């Protein structure tokens, strides 16, 4: 039984790593396109994302993946209010950016907590 749980958790972590790698590559291509484009589509902004993360590890992994993704940066983590402030280069639609960040957090929570999370 424990072996099955370990294998499931390992598979979830590998899936998270694969998804995050794809997100990083896509974001890198978007930023590179805007660096060389004559008219970039950059609309910077800061969004506040309510956190579902309950532990410092969960919050650190979410924040770390945000920082690794080109075009986004964690501005501050407010653990008392359970919110994350994120700067995005492509924030013309703050709700869309917030939804992307919530998806990232959901994937992290499923990988760290197991099935049924967040």
GURO-704204 format. One record per residue: x, y, z of N, C-alpha, C, O in turn. Coordinates in steps of 0.1 Angstrom, whole numbers, padded with zeros to 4 digits, always signed. Layout:
<marfis>
XYZXYZXYZXYZ/...
</marfis>
This chain:
<marfis>
+0008-0012+0000+0000+0000+0000+0009+0013+0000+0006+0022-0008/+0019+0013+0008+0028+0025+0009+0035+0027-0004+0037+0038-0009/+0039+0016-0011+0046+0016-0023+0037+0023-0034+0042+0031-0042/+0024+0020-0034+0015+0026-0043+0014+0041-0041+0014+0049-0050/+0013+0045-0028+0012+0059-0025+0025+0067-0029+0024+0078-0035/+0036+0060-0027+0049+0067-0031+0050+0068-0046+0054+0078-0051/+0046+0058-0053+0046+0058-0068+0036+0069-0073+0040+0076-0082/+0025+0070-0067+0015+0080-0071+0021+0094-0069+0019+0103-0077/+0027+0096-0057+0032+0109-0054+0044+0113-0064+0045+0124-0068/+0052+0103-0066+0063+0105-0076+0058+0108-0090+0063+0117-0096/+0048+0101-0094+0042+0104-0107+0036+0118-0107+0037+0125-0118/+0030+0122-0097+0024+0136-0096+0035+0146-0097+0033+0157-0103/+0046+0144-0090+0057+0153-0090+0064+0154-0104+0067+0165-0108/+0065+0143-0110+0070+0142-0124+0061+0150-0134+0065+0157-0142/+0048+0148-0132+0038+0155-0140+0039+0170-0138+0038+0178-0148/+0040+0174-0126+0042+0188-0123+0054+0194-0129+0054+0205-0135/+0065+0187-0128+0078+0191-0134+0076+0192-0150+0081+0202-0155/+0070+0183-0156+0068+0183-0170+0059+0195-0174+0062+0202-0183/+0048+0197-0167+0039+0208-0170+0046+0222-0168+0045+0231-0176/+0054+0223-0157+0061+0235-0154+0072+0238-0164+0074+0249-0168/+0078+0228-0169+0088+0229-0180+0082+0235-0192+0087+0244-0199/+0070+0229-0196+0063+0234-0207+0059+0249-0206+0060+0257-0215/+0054+0252-0194+0050+0266-0191+0062+0276-0192+0060+0287-0197/+0073+0271-0187+0085+0280-0188+0089+0282-0202+0093+0293-0206/+0089+0271-0210+0093+0272-0224+0083+0282-0232+0088+0290-0239/+0070+0280-0230+0060+0289-0236+0062+0303-0232+0062+0312-0241/+0064+0306-0219+0067+0320-0215+0080+0325-0220+0080+0337-0224/+0090+0317-0221+0103+0322-0227+0101+0326-0241+0106+0336-0245/+0093+0318-0249+0091+0322-0263+0083+0335-0264+0086+0343-0273/+0073+0337-0255+0065+0349-0255+0074+0361-0252+0073+0372-0259/+0082+0360-0242+0091+0371-0239+0101+0374-0250+0104+0385-0253/+0107+0363-0255+0117+0365-0266+0110+0372-0278+0116+0380-0285/+0098+0368-0281+0091+0374-0293+0089+0389-0290+0091+0397-0299/+0085+0393-0278+0083+0407-0275+0096+0415-0274+0096+0427-0277/+0107+0408-0272+0120+0415-0271+0124+0419-0286+0130+0430-0288/+0121+0410-0295+0125+0413-0309+0114+0419-0318+0117+0424-0329/+0102+0419-0313+0091+0425-0320+0091+0440-0321+0095+0446-0312/+0087+0445-0333+0086+0460-0334+0076+0466-0324+0078+0478-0320/+0065+0459-0321+0055+0464-0312+0052+0453-0302+0043+0445-0305/+0058+0454-0291+0056+0443-0281+0042+0444-0275+0036+0455-0275/+0037+0433-0270+0024+0432-0264+0024+0433-0249+0016+0427-0242/+0034+0439-0243+0036+0440-0229+0026+0449-0222+0026+0461-0226/+0019+0445-0213+0010+0453-0205+0012+0449-0190+0005+0440-0185/+0022+0455-0183+0025+0450-0170+0015+0454-0160+0007+0463-0161/+0015+0446-0149+0005+0448-0138+0008+0439-0127+0016+0429-0128/+0002+0442-0115+0003+0434-0103-0010+0428-0100-0020+0436-0099/-0011+0415-0097-0024+0409-0093-0021+0403-0079-0011+0399-0075/-0032+0403-0071-0032+0396-0058-0039+0383-0060-0051+0382-0064/-0033+0372-0056-0038+0359-0057-0041+0353-0043-0031+0352-0035/-0053+0350-0040-0056+0344-0027-0050+0330-0027-0051+0322-0037/-0043+0326-0017-0036+0313-0016-0044+0303-0010-0052+0305+0000/-0044+0291-0015-0050+0279-0009-0039+0271-0002-0042+0262+0005/-0026+0274-0005-0015+0268+0002-0016+0270+0017-0019+0280+0022/-0013+0259+0024-0014+0259+0039-0001+0259+0046+0000+0262+0058/+0009+0254+0039+0022+0253+0045+0033+0262+0039+0031+0266+0027/+0043+0265+0046+0054+0272+0039+0060+0265+0027+0064+0272+0018/+0061+0252+0027+0066+0245+0016+0057+0247+0004+0063+0250-0007/+0045+0245+0005+0035+0247-0006+0037+0261-0012+0037+0263-0024/+0037+0271-0003+0038+0285-0007+0051+0287-0014+0052+0294-0024/+0062+0282-0009+0075+0284-0015+0076+0277-0029+0082+0283-0038/+0070+0266-0031+0071+0259-0044+0063+0267-0054+0067+0269-0065/+0051+0272-0050+0043+0280-0059+0051+0293-0063+0052+0296-0074/+0056+0300-0053+0064+0312-0055+0076+0309-0064+0079+0317-0073/+0083+0299-0061+0095+0295-0069+0092+0293-0083+0099+0297-0092/+0081+0286-0086+0077+0283-0100+0073+0296-0107+0075+0298-0119/+0067+0305-0100+0063+0318-0105+0076+0326-0109+0077+0332-0120/+0085+0326-0100+0098+0333-0103+0106+0327-0115+0112+0334-0122/+0105+0314-0116+0112+0307-0127+0106+0310-0141+0112+0308-0151/+0093+0313-0141+0086+0315-0153+0089+0329-0158+0085+0339-0152/+0095+0331-0170+0097+0344-0176+0085+0352-0177+0074+0347-0181/+0085+0365-0173+0074+0374-0175+0066+0375-0162+0057+0383-0161/+0069+0367-0152+0062+0368-0139+0072+0368-0128+0084+0363-0129/+0068+0375-0117+0077+0376-0105+0069+0378-0093+0059+0386-0093/+0072+0370-0083+0065+0372-0070+0070+0385-0064+0082+0387-0062/+0061+0394-0060+0064+0407-0054+0065+0405-0039+0075+0409-0033/+0055+0399-0033+0055+0396-0019+0045+0385-0016+0036+0382-0023/+0049+0378-0005+0040+0368+0001+0035+0373+0014+0043+0377+0023/+0022+0373+0015+0016+0377+0028+0009+0365+0035-0003+0363+0033/+0017+0358+0043+0011+0346+0048-0001+0348+0058-0010+0340+0059/-0001+0359+0065-0012+0362+0074-0025+0364+0067-0035+0360+0072/-0024+0370+0055-0036+0372+0047-0038+0361+0037-0048+0361+0030/-0029+0352+0037-0029+0341+0027-0031+0346+0013-0040+0342+0006/-0022+0355+0009-0022+0360-0005-0008+0362-0010+0002+0364-0003/-0007+0362-0023+0005+0363-0031+0003+0375-0040-0006+0375-0047/+0013+0384-0041+0013+0395-0050+0022+0392-0061+0034+0389-0059/+0018+0392-0073+0026+0388-0085+0026+0399-0096+0015+0404-0099/+0038+0402-0100+0039+0411-0112+0039+0403-0124+0047+0393-0125/+0031+0407-0134+0031+0400-0147+0034+0409-0158+0028+0421-0158/+0041+0405-0168+0044+0413-0180+0031+0414-0189+0029+0424-0196/+0023+0404-0188+0011+0403-0197-0001+0403-0188-0008+0393-0186/-0004+0414-0182-0015+0415-0173-0027+0424-0178-0034+0431-0171/-0028+0424-0191-0039+0432-0197-0053+0427-0192-0062+0435-0190/-0054+0414-0189-0065+0408-0183-0061+0402-0170-0057+0391-0169/-0063+0410-0159-0058+0405-0146-0065+0392-0142-0058+0384-0135/-0077+0390-0145-0084+0378-0142-0078+0366-0149-0077+0355-0143/-0074+0368-0161-0068+0357-0168-0054+0353-0162-0051+0341-0161/-0047+0363-0158-0034+0361-0152-0036+0354-0138-0029+0344-0135/-0046+0359-0131-0049+0353-0118-0053+0338-0120-0050+0329-0112/-0061+0335-0130-0066+0321-0133-0054+0312-0136-0053+0301-0132/-0044+0317-0144-0032+0310-0147-0024+0306-0134-0019+0295-0132/-0023+0316-0125-0016+0314-0113-0023+0305-0104-0017+0297-0097/-0037+0305-0104-0045+0296-0096-0043+0281-0101-0042+0272-0093/-0042+0280-0114-0040+0267-0120-0026+0262-0116-0025+0250-0112/-0016+0270-0116-0003+0266-0112-0003+0261-0097+0002+0251-0094/-0010+0269-0089-0011+0265-0075-0018+0252-0073-0014+0244-0065/-0029+0250-0080-0036+0238-0080-0028+0226-0083-0029+0215-0077/-0020+0227-0094-0011+0216-0098-0001+0213-0087+0002+0202-0084/+0005+0224-0081+0014+0222-0070+0008+0215-0058+0014+0205-0053/-0004+0219-0055-0011+0213-0043-0014+0198-0046-0013+0190-0037/-0019+0195-0058-0022+0181-0061-0009+0173-0061-0009+0161-0056/+0002+0179-0065+0015+0171-0065+0020+0169-0051+0025+0158-0048/+0018+0179-0042+0023+0178-0029+0014+0171-0019+0018+0164-0010/+0001+0173-0021-0009+0167-0011-0015+0154-0016-0019+0146-0008/-0014+0152-0029-0020+0139-0034-0034+0142-0041-0038+0153-0043/-0040+0131-0044-0053+0132-0051-0064+0140-0043-0064+0139-0031/-0072+0146-0050-0083+0153-0044-0080+0167-0039-0089+0175-0036/-0067+0171-0040-0063+0185-0036-0067+0194-0047-0068+0189-0058/-0069+0206-0046-0066+0214-0034-0078+0213-0025-0079+0218-0014/
</marfis>
